[in-house]
Amino acid sequence: MNQPPTPEEALSVAQRLLESRKLTHAVSALDYAELLGAPSDQCSSGRWLAAMLRGDFAAAWRESDAIRSRGAHDPNRFWQGEDIREKRVILRCLHGFGDAVQFLRYAPMLRAMAAGLIVEVPLAMLEIASRFDGVDEVITWGERAPTIAPDWDVQIEVVELPYIFRTQQEDLPLATNYLHVPPHVLHDVAPHPSALDSFRVGLVWSCGEWNPARSVPIELLRPLTHMPGCEFWNLQGGAPREQWNYLGPNTMLHDAESSSDTILRLAGLIAQLDLIITPDTLAAHLAGALGVPVWVMLEHASDWRWMHTRSDSPWYPSLRLFRQPTAGDWLGCVRQMQSFLALLTRSREVPLVA
């Protein structure tokens, strides 16, 4: 007689099903793994992911409730369900820059409930964080941390805000054009006026080292940069920025050096372009928060926030998703964009969804 799998084996099967985006089977496998004795919080986390990928936010919040009800000790004393009305709240942005941009849309809602709202961000975001509505004060950590730490009653991690407000799909986008770039920044980074009646497209291809699977080999983007009627600006940050030269000599390519100085200057340039093409990185969130059309190239097993199989995003009305047809197939993704760029140059309007 065959022995049942161990809890670890059952959980491993469920995780593989999740990674391959077989969501219904994955949830059943997670239930089975939990029945066998796999950690309940880990199984809830897997079901949370499956629910968010389906766009079933209510089911995801039930899993979050279940995790919180089991009362795992949090040594950092983050929000655990307590009432935040009339409390001094510090909102900590401890994940990626894109996470902060996406969820700072909640700042006005949070400020309307709280007695005060302090936002703590990485140093690179110190300048831009004050450009979101609802923020009383912005601080950072490290050498630029305030000499006297501010008083607060409740601390919240920014990615928890959709859960705290029990957001549903029909509530989104909650805010549009909610990032504001000062006029002097727009002036400083304004792209050179074109002598041609062309679409001005900002291009990003690398997401950094922490998740190389999200990055697109720049040579695959060369056909895009030869599409008639378009000019391209290099918005890439970090060391991969130098790969721009791989695209070869082309008078329609512009190296927007000023965009790499600060995140606010990057936002200022994005605000003045017609279209942004990028993988799942900060530029996508900046464009979405500014209401600028943006096409996001996604790996096959993309992040939960983009859900599963959708070509649009309820978070950002100006955003369109281009997904790998199969795992690793960036070429198929680029070919989809070529077709849409051809449509763009004929219609002079940016198509957002298929």
C-alpha positions as CSV (number, residue, x, y, z in Angstrom):
1,M,0.0,0.0,0.0
2,N,1.3,3.4,-1.0
3,Q,2.2,5.7,1.9
4,P,0.7,9.2,1.9
5,P,3.2,11.9,1.2
6,T,4.8,13.8,4.1
7,P,3.6,17.3,4.8
8,E,6.8,18.7,3.2
9,E,6.3,16.6,0.1
10,A,2.7,17.7,-0.3
11,L,3.6,21.3,0.3
12,S,6.3,21.1,-2.4
13,V,3.8,19.7,-4.9
14,A,1.4,22.6,-4.1
15,Q,4.2,25.2,-4.5
16,R,5.1,23.7,-8.0
17,L,1.4,24.0,-9.0
18,L,1.4,27.6,-7.8
19,E,4.6,28.4,-9.8
20,S,3.0,26.9,-12.9
21,R,-0.1,28.9,-12.3
22,K,-2.4,25.9,-12.0
23,L,-4.4,27.7,-9.4
24,T,-7.4,25.5,-8.8
25,H,-5.1,22.4,-8.4
26,A,-2.7,24.4,-6.2
27,V,-5.4,25.4,-3.7
28,S,-6.6,21.8,-3.4
29,A,-3.0,20.7,-2.9
30,L,-2.5,23.3,-0.2
31,D,-5.6,22.2,1.6
32,Y,-4.3,18.6,1.5
33,A,-0.9,19.6,2.7
34,E,-2.4,21.4,5.6
35,L,-4.5,18.4,6.4
36,L,-1.4,16.3,6.5
37,G,0.2,18.8,9.0
38,A,2.0,21.3,6.8
39,P,2.3,24.7,8.6
40,S,-1.1,26.5,8.4
41,D,0.4,29.9,7.9
42,Q,2.5,28.7,4.9
43,C,-0.6,27.1,3.4
44,S,-2.6,30.2,3.9
45,S,0.1,32.3,2.3
46,G,-0.1,30.0,-0.8
47,R,-3.9,30.3,-0.9
48,W,-3.6,34.1,-0.5
49,L,-1.3,34.2,-3.6
50,A,-3.7,32.0,-5.6
51,A,-6.7,34.3,-4.6
52,M,-4.8,37.5,-5.6
53,L,-3.8,36.0,-8.9
54,R,-7.5,35.2,-9.6
55,G,-8.5,38.7,-8.5
56,D,-10.5,37.3,-5.6
57,F,-9.4,39.9,-3.0
58,A,-12.0,38.9,-0.5
59,A,-10.7,35.3,-0.4
60,A,-7.2,36.7,0.0
61,W,-8.2,38.8,3.0
62,R,-9.8,35.8,4.7
63,E,-6.4,34.0,4.5
64,S,-4.8,37.2,5.9
65,D,-7.4,37.1,8.7
66,A,-6.6,33.4,9.4
67,I,-2.9,34.1,9.6
68,R,-3.4,37.0,12.0
69,S,-5.9,35.0,14.2
70,R,-3.3,32.3,14.8
71,G,-1.4,35.0,16.7
72,A,2.2,34.4,15.5
73,H,4.4,36.7,17.6
74,D,5.7,39.8,15.7
75,P,8.8,41.2,17.4
76,N,8.6,44.3,15.2
77,R,5.2,45.3,16.6
78,F,3.6,46.0,13.2
79,W,-0.2,46.5,12.9
80,Q,-2.1,43.5,14.2
81,G,-5.7,44.6,13.6
82,E,-5.9,47.4,16.2
83,D,-8.1,50.5,15.5
84,I,-6.0,53.2,13.8
85,R,-8.5,56.0,14.1
86,E,-7.0,59.1,15.8
87,K,-3.7,57.4,16.2
88,R,-0.3,58.7,15.1
89,V,0.7,56.3,12.3
90,I,4.1,55.7,10.8
91,L,3.9,54.0,7.4
92,R,7.1,52.1,6.6
93,C,8.1,51.4,3.0
94,L,10.4,48.4,3.5
95,H,9.9,46.6,0.2
96,G,10.6,47.7,-3.3
97,F,10.3,51.2,-4.6
98,G,7.5,50.1,-6.9
99,D,5.6,48.8,-3.9
100,A,5.8,52.2,-2.2
101,V,4.6,54.1,-5.3
102,Q,1.7,51.6,-5.8
103,F,0.4,51.7,-2.3
104,L,1.0,55.3,-1.3
105,R,-2.2,55.9,-3.2
106,Y,-3.8,55.0,0.2
107,A,-2.1,57.8,2.0
108,P,-5.1,60.2,1.8
109,M,-7.5,57.5,3.1
110,L,-5.1,56.7,5.9
111,R,-4.5,60.3,6.8
112,A,-8.3,60.9,7.0
113,M,-8.5,58.4,9.8
114,A,-5.3,59.0,11.7
115,A,-4.2,61.8,13.9
116,G,-1.0,62.1,11.8
117,L,0.9,60.3,9.1
118,I,4.6,59.9,8.8
119,V,6.0,58.0,5.9
120,E,9.4,56.3,6.2
121,V,11.1,55.5,2.9
122,P,14.6,54.5,1.7
123,L,16.9,57.4,1.1
124,A,16.4,57.3,-2.7
125,M,12.7,57.9,-2.2
126,L,13.0,60.7,0.3
127,E,12.5,63.4,-2.3
128,I,9.6,61.9,-4.2
129,A,7.6,60.6,-1.3
130,S,6.5,64.1,-0.3
131,R,4.8,64.4,-3.7
132,F,2.0,62.1,-2.7
133,D,-1.1,63.5,-1.1
134,G,-1.9,62.9,2.5
135,V,1.6,62.7,3.8
136,D,2.5,65.0,6.8
137,E,6.2,64.1,7.1
138,V,8.7,62.0,5.3
139,I,11.7,60.4,7.0
140,T,14.4,57.9,6.2
141,W,16.8,55.7,8.1
142,G,20.6,55.5,8.3
143,E,22.8,58.6,8.2
144,R,19.8,60.8,7.1
145,A,17.5,59.5,9.9
146,P,16.0,62.3,12.1
147,T,18.1,63.1,15.1
148,I,15.0,62.7,17.3
149,A,12.8,59.8,16.4
150,P,9.2,60.8,15.8
151,D,6.5,59.6,18.2
152,W,4.0,57.1,16.8
153,D,1.2,54.8,18.1
154,V,0.9,52.4,15.2
155,Q,3.3,51.3,12.5
156,I,2.1,49.8,9.3
157,E,4.1,48.3,6.4
158,V,2.9,50.0,3.2
159,V,2.0,46.7,1.4
160,E,-0.6,45.9,4.1
161,L,-2.8,48.9,3.2
162,P,-5.0,47.0,0.7
163,Y,-5.7,44.5,3.4
164,I,-6.4,47.1,6.1
165,F,-8.9,48.8,3.9
166,R,-10.3,45.4,2.7
167,T,-9.9,46.6,-0.9
168,Q,-12.0,44.8,-3.6
169,Q,-11.4,44.8,-7.3
170,E,-14.4,47.1,-7.9
171,D,-12.8,49.7,-5.6
172,L,-9.8,50.1,-7.8
173,P,-7.9,52.1,-8.9
174,L,-8.8,54.3,-5.8
175,A,-6.7,57.1,-7.3
176,T,-5.4,58.1,-10.7
177,N,-2.7,60.7,-11.5
178,Y,-1.9,60.7,-7.8
179,L,1.8,61.5,-8.2
180,H,2.7,65.1,-8.7
181,V,6.0,66.3,-10.3
182,P,6.9,69.9,-9.5
183,P,7.1,72.3,-12.6
184,H,10.8,73.0,-12.1
185,V,11.7,69.3,-12.3
186,L,9.6,68.9,-15.5
187,H,11.5,71.9,-17.0
188,D,14.9,70.5,-16.0
189,V,14.4,67.1,-17.5
190,A,12.2,68.0,-20.5
191,P,13.2,65.9,-23.5
192,H,14.6,67.7,-26.5
193,P,11.8,68.7,-28.9
194,S,11.6,66.4,-31.8
195,A,11.7,67.7,-35.4
196,L,9.5,64.7,-36.3
197,D,5.9,64.0,-35.6
198,S,6.9,60.9,-33.7
199,F,5.8,59.0,-30.5
200,R,8.3,59.5,-27.7
201,V,8.8,56.2,-26.0
202,G,10.8,55.6,-22.8
203,L,12.5,52.2,-22.6
204,V,13.6,50.1,-19.6
205,W,14.7,46.4,-19.9
206,S,16.4,45.4,-16.6
207,C,14.9,44.9,-13.2
208,G,18.1,44.4,-11.2
209,E,19.9,41.4,-9.8
210,W,17.3,40.3,-7.1
211,N,15.0,38.8,-9.8
212,P,16.8,38.3,-13.1
213,A,13.8,36.5,-14.5
214,R,12.0,39.8,-14.8
215,S,14.6,41.4,-17.0
216,V,14.5,41.3,-20.8
217,P,17.7,40.9,-22.9
218,I,18.1,44.2,-24.5
219,E,19.1,42.8,-27.9
220,L,15.5,41.4,-28.2
221,L,14.2,44.9,-28.1
222,R,16.2,46.1,-31.2
223,P,13.3,45.4,-33.6
224,L,11.1,47.8,-31.5
225,T,13.6,50.6,-31.8
226,H,13.5,50.4,-35.6
227,M,9.7,50.8,-35.7
228,P,8.9,53.9,-37.9
229,G,7.3,56.8,-36.3
230,C,8.8,56.3,-32.8
231,E,11.7,57.8,-30.9
232,F,13.2,56.0,-27.8
233,W,14.6,57.4,-24.6
234,N,16.9,55.3,-22.3
235,L,15.2,55.3,-18.8
236,Q,17.3,52.4,-17.5
237,G,19.0,52.8,-14.2
238,G,22.1,51.2,-12.7
239,A,24.9,49.3,-14.5
240,P,22.6,47.9,-17.2
241,R,22.1,51.4,-18.5
242,E,25.4,51.1,-20.5
243,Q,23.8,48.3,-22.5
244,W,22.0,51.0,-24.5
245,N,24.8,50.9,-27.0
246,Y,23.9,47.3,-27.9
247,L,21.0,48.6,-29.9
248,G,23.5,50.0,-32.4
249,P,23.7,53.4,-34.1
250,N,20.2,54.9,-34.5
251,T,19.2,58.6,-34.7
252,M,15.9,57.7,-33.0
253,L,17.6,56.6,-29.8
254,H,18.3,59.2,-27.0
255,D,20.3,58.6,-23.8
256,A,18.3,60.6,-21.3
257,E,21.1,60.8,-18.7
258,S,19.2,63.2,-16.5
259,S,16.6,60.5,-15.8
260,S,19.1,58.4,-13.8
261,D,19.9,61.1,-11.3
262,T,17.0,60.7,-8.9
263,I,13.6,59.0,-8.9
264,L,11.8,62.3,-9.0
265,R,13.7,63.3,-12.1
266,L,12.9,59.9,-13.7
267,A,9.2,60.6,-12.9
268,G,9.6,64.1,-14.5
269,L,10.8,62.6,-17.8
270,I,8.2,59.8,-17.8
271,A,5.5,62.5,-17.4
272,Q,6.6,64.1,-20.6
273,L,6.8,61.0,-22.8
274,D,3.9,59.4,-24.8
275,L,4.6,55.8,-23.8
276,I,6.8,53.8,-21.5
277,I,7.9,50.2,-22.2
278,T,9.3,48.4,-19.2
279,P,9.5,45.1,-17.4
280,D,7.9,44.8,-13.9
281,T,10.0,47.6,-12.3
282,L,9.8,51.0,-10.7
283,A,9.2,52.8,-14.1
284,A,5.9,50.9,-14.5
285,H,4.6,52.2,-11.2
286,L,5.7,55.7,-11.8
287,A,4.0,55.8,-15.2
288,G,0.9,54.3,-13.8
289,A,0.8,56.8,-10.9
290,L,1.3,59.7,-13.3
291,G,-1.4,58.4,-15.7
292,V,1.1,57.9,-18.6
293,P,0.5,55.0,-21.0
294,V,2.8,52.1,-20.0
295,W,3.3,48.7,-21.5
296,V,4.7,46.2,-19.0
297,M,6.6,43.1,-20.1
298,L,5.8,40.2,-17.7
299,E,7.4,36.9,-17.1
300,H,5.1,33.9,-17.4
301,A,4.7,33.5,-13.7
302,S,4.3,37.1,-12.9
303,D,3.8,38.9,-9.6
304,W,0.4,38.6,-7.8
305,R,-0.5,42.3,-8.4
306,W,-0.8,41.7,-12.2
307,M,-3.2,38.8,-11.6
308,H,-3.3,35.9,-14.1
309,T,-4.0,36.2,-17.8
310,R,-5.2,39.8,-17.7
311,S,-3.9,42.3,-20.3
312,D,-5.0,45.3,-18.2
313,S,-4.6,46.2,-14.6
314,P,-7.3,47.6,-12.3
315,W,-4.6,49.3,-10.3
316,Y,-3.5,51.5,-13.2
317,P,-5.9,52.4,-16.0
318,S,-3.1,53.6,-18.2
319,L,-1.2,50.3,-18.1
320,R,-1.3,47.4,-20.5
321,L,0.3,44.0,-19.8
322,F,2.3,41.9,-22.3
323,R,2.9,38.4,-20.9
324,Q,5.4,35.8,-22.0
325,P,3.3,33.2,-23.9
326,T,5.4,30.5,-22.3
327,A,8.0,30.6,-19.5
328,G,11.1,32.4,-20.8
329,D,9.6,33.5,-24.1
330,W,10.5,37.2,-24.2
331,L,10.6,37.1,-28.0
332,G,6.9,36.2,-28.2
333,C,6.2,39.1,-25.8
334,V,8.2,41.6,-27.9
335,R,6.4,40.4,-31.1
336,Q,3.1,41.3,-29.5
337,M,4.4,44.8,-28.8
338,Q,5.6,45.2,-32.3
339,S,2.1,44.6,-33.6
340,F,0.7,47.2,-31.1
341,L,3.4,49.7,-32.0
342,A,2.5,49.4,-35.7
343,L,-1.1,50.1,-34.7
344,L,0.0,53.0,-32.6
345,T,1.9,54.7,-35.4
346,R,-1.1,54.3,-37.8
347,S,-3.8,55.5,-35.3
348,R,-1.7,58.0,-33.3
349,E,-3.4,56.7,-30.2
350,V,-1.9,54.4,-27.6
351,P,-3.8,51.1,-27.5
352,L,-4.1,49.9,-23.9
353,V,-5.9,46.6,-24.1
354,A,-6.4,44.0,-26.8
